């Protein structure tokens, strides 16, 4: 399943929200980018980025900038 974002995922809070090259909205804290969306992430992002799948309630970390995402722990 490809990553998708709903209108709620694309809302910005002040100047915190930015768009990456793929059009995904994220918020940075230090050098870590935080994304939300529905489905497993498959887009390129900075190594160390965090993604929350709001549909499946799972968290992922980007381990390779070309788009390798790994599930963080067990959320069940």
C-alpha positions as a printed Julia matrix, in Angstrom:
76×3 Matrix{Float64}:
  0.0    0.0    0.0
  1.4    3.4   -0.91
  1.62   6.2    1.61
 -1.18   8.75   1.46
 -2.01  11.85   3.48
 -5.47  13.19   4.26
 -6.32  16.86   4.63
 -5.76  16.54   8.4
 -2.2   15.28   7.79
 -1.45  18.31   5.6
 -2.48  20.95   8.15
  0.3   23.19   9.34
  0.81  24.68  12.78
  2.36  28.11  12.35
  5.7   27.76  10.58
  6.25  24.18  11.74
  4.88  22.38   8.67
  7.0   22.05   5.55
  6.67  19.99   2.35
  9.38  17.6    1.24
 10.34  16.93  -2.4
  7.56  14.33  -2.66
  4.92  16.78  -1.41
  4.54  15.2    2.02
  3.97  17.6    4.92
  6.25  17.18   7.92
  7.32  18.98  11.07
 10.97  19.15  12.12
 12.31  19.1   15.64
 16.04  19.5   15.45
 17.23  17.25  12.63
 14.31  14.81  12.97
 11.31  15.08  10.63
  7.87  13.88  11.79
  5.23  12.69   9.3
  1.67  11.37   9.63
 -0.39   9.53   7.05
 -2.32   6.37   6.27
 -0.59   3.11   5.35
  3.03   2.02   5.5
  5.49   4.75   4.48
  7.4    4.21   1.24
  8.6    7.7    0.39
 12.14   9.09   0.61
 12.91  11.02   3.8
 15.87  12.01   5.94
 17.44   9.15   7.87
 16.0    9.21  11.41
 12.62  10.61  10.34
  9.54   9.35  12.21
  6.24   8.42  10.54
  2.94   7.67  12.3
  0.39   5.57  10.41
 -2.81   7.07  11.86
 -4.96   4.37  10.23
 -3.01   1.38  11.58
 -1.71   3.13  14.73
  1.9    2.15  14.01
  5.15   4.12  14.19
  8.06   3.81  11.76
 11.61   5.17  11.57
 13.45   5.87   8.31
 16.75   3.97   8.27
 17.87   4.79   4.71
 17.15   8.14   3.03
 15.92   6.48  -0.17
 12.8    5.34   1.69
 13.54   2.32   3.87
 11.19   2.47   6.86
 11.22   0.07   9.84
  8.35  -0.53  12.25
  9.22   0.71  15.75
  8.48  -1.95  18.37
  5.08  -3.56  18.77
  2.03  -1.35  19.11
 -0.36  -4.16  20.07
